[in-house]
């Protein structure tokens, strides 16, 4: 992710640094470095990443929808 040719804001520079520190420590559930990625057209240029098998590797939901409580008013 580190590329000296990019002119990153201080926030993005810090974020990229922390991201790179976390990867080798195994803090991410999925390695997205080899996943198909696409920049979506539009005003904001969102990035979409296809993580194949994510649905099979995700951790179990902590509670079912029948166990959720409505917010307190």
PyMOL commands that set and color helices and strands:
alter all, ss='L'
color gray80, all
select helices_A, chain A and resi 10-23+54-57+65-67
alter helices_A, ss='H'
color red, helices_A
select strands_A, chain A and resi 36-39+47-50
alter strands_A, ss='S'
color yellow, strands_A
deselect
rebuild
show_as cartoon
